Structure formats: structure tokens, C-alpha cells
Amino acid sequence: MGLKRSSSSLFLSFLVALFLVLSNSAVVCNAGETSSFVRREAKSVDMPLHSDVFQPPSGYNAPQQVHITLGDQEGSAMIVSWVTMDEPGSSEVVYWKEDESSVKKYAHGKHKSYKFHDYTSGYIHHCTIRKLEHDTKYYYEVGIGHTVRRFVFTTPPPVGPDVPYTFGMIGDLGQTFDSNITLTHYEKNPRKPQALLFAGDLSYADNYPNHDQHRWDTWGRFVERSVAYQPWIWCAGNHELDFVPEIVTIFPIHVVVYNSFRKE
Ligand SMILES: *[C@@H]1O[C@H](CO)[C@@H](O)[C@H](O)[C@H]1NC(C)=O
């Protein structure tokens, strides 16, 4: 009995604490309702392979599926990833601060590839650039030596108790016509999110026979237009598990946490 009473008062103080936390956070992060967008209910159809959003960039061995994510917990490093198809090419990233284009820096990365059933991936590059300044716009180039492509990102502000920074959030994106509308909608948000929290289930390639990995490549090309310019922070969903015991005995997981949406 005594035990029961003390646990219920404990529960009450928990509720009070929870209320305080929630009411406080309502003041601190007043996100409000940012959109009236509601996705239509009709079944979503995948965009066909010849769709504009899936087209690879032109040029010999041009880097494609370029994407960035945070490279440390302080916001002073960025991991740049991309895929080349013709040959490995360079895993180097050239980068510079917006206002110091004469001071170019170089970072060296690595590449790897993987096989899955009858699919062989391109050369998947990862390169971490470190010691970046906060709140700073950087240009970066990949494809050094072949077809060079240039992108830009801004680093987050220094870590602190009250730092304004706007996150977007997307989950279950896939590659349907509606996925494209969702991404367009995100890009047009007037609040200009600076990084995206991705809640898992990226490409839905596993909906295809033998989990057709080409649909990871199309997905990577589709989202490049956002993720090459601002970090997306990943978490894995069940669709990242390639459990197909009929064709592969060891099932790989697309490692989306931390550095890449590609298999490692
Ligand atoms: C995807 O959206 C972009 C931007 O709105 C548009 O330019 C493009 O044509 C769309 N592609 C498809 C296949 O819906």
C-alpha cells in the first residue's frame, strides 16, 4: 500500500515535470504549423527510369548521387559522398570558403563498391572534410581529373544553448511522382530548412524484384538536388534491410546512419 502511494506520487511528479518540460519547449521551439500541404490519397506510382530526375550528369565519369552529411557532432566536419560509374577516378574533394576562393583546400577520401545478386555498384566515394568554420558558406568540387562538378553548403552554427537552426523532416520518401512533389514542397518552404532529419525508408528499392539495386542509384540521383547542398541526417528504416534469402545468404543493410545511404 505504502509502496503504491509513493509510486503514484512519483508518477504525479513525473507528470508535473513533463508538463513543465513541454510548456517550456513550446516557448523555446515555436515551430507551429509550417504547411497546409496534404498528400493526395491515390496510390503513388514510381517515376519511370527515363524520368528527368533520374538522369545522370553528362561528362566522362561525372560524379553522381552527390550527398553530404555532418562529419562530427560539433558541425565542423562534413562527409561528402558520390558515385562514379566509368572508373574509380579521384576520391578527392576540393573546397574553399566563399570569400576566399584563392585559398583552396584538398581532402582525400576512399572509394569502394559492392555486389548484390546480379548488380555491381559504381565506385562509391566518401571523403570527410574537417576543421570547417561554423556558419560559413563553402564551395566544394568532386570529380577532379575528369568531369568536375561544383556544389555549395553552409556549416551549422556553433553548439550552444539557444542556437537558431532550422531542420526539415522527411521519412518514407521513395521515388514516386508524389516523392517528387514532397521534395519540391520541402525545397519551396519559405523557412528555408538548413538540414534535414531523415526518418528512415529511403529508396524503396526493395519493392522491386531481387531488390533491384539500380533503384538505389535512381534514388541517389533524384535527391541530389537537395542533399548535395545541405546535410541530411539519416536513420535506417525496415526498407533498408535487403533480406532476400532466395538470392543472398548474408543480407546487407544499407548503412544510412552517419555517413551514407549506400551499402558499406
Ligand atoms: C520533379 O519535380 C521537379 C521540380 O518540381 C520538376 O522539374 C520535374 O519535372 C519533376 N519530375 C517528375 C518526373 O515528376
Ligand as a Chemical Component Dictionary entry (heavy atoms), coordinates in Angstrom:
data_LIG
# 
_chem_comp.id                   LIG 
_chem_comp.type                 NON-POLYMER 
_chem_comp.pdbx_formal_charge   0 
_chem_comp.three_letter_code    LIG 
# 
loop_
_chem_comp_atom.comp_id 
_chem_comp_atom.atom_id 
_chem_comp_atom.alt_atom_id 
_chem_comp_atom.type_symbol 
_chem_comp_atom.charge 
_chem_comp_atom.model_Cartn_x 
_chem_comp_atom.model_Cartn_y 
_chem_comp_atom.model_Cartn_z 
_chem_comp_atom.pdbx_ordinal 
LIG C1 C1 C 0 10.000 16.607 -60.381 1  
LIG O1 O1 O 0 9.892  17.902 -59.833 2  
LIG C2 C2 C 0 10.696 18.863 -60.485 3  
LIG C3 C3 C 0 10.609 20.152 -59.698 4  
LIG O2 O2 O 0 9.295  20.468 -59.417 5  
LIG C4 C4 C 0 10.252 19.009 -61.924 6  
LIG O3 O3 O 0 11.086 19.919 -62.594 7  
LIG C5 C5 C 0 10.329 17.657 -62.596 8  
LIG O4 O4 O 0 9.861  17.741 -63.909 9  
LIG C6 C6 C 0 9.542  16.616 -61.837 10 
LIG N1 N1 N 0 9.738  15.309 -62.448 11 
LIG C7 C7 C 0 8.832  14.336 -62.414 12 
LIG C8 C8 C 0 9.180  13.075 -63.112 13 
LIG O5 O5 O 0 7.758  14.451 -61.847 14 
# 
loop_
_chem_comp_bond.comp_id 
_chem_comp_bond.atom_id_1 
_chem_comp_bond.atom_id_2 
_chem_comp_bond.value_order 
_chem_comp_bond.pdbx_ordinal 
LIG C1 O1 SING 1  
LIG C1 C6 SING 2  
LIG O1 C2 SING 3  
LIG C2 C3 SING 4  
LIG C2 C4 SING 5  
LIG C3 O2 SING 6  
LIG C4 O3 SING 7  
LIG C4 C5 SING 8  
LIG C5 O4 SING 9  
LIG C5 C6 SING 10 
LIG C6 N1 SING 11 
LIG N1 C7 SING 12 
LIG C7 C8 SING 13 
LIG C7 O5 DOUB 14 
# 
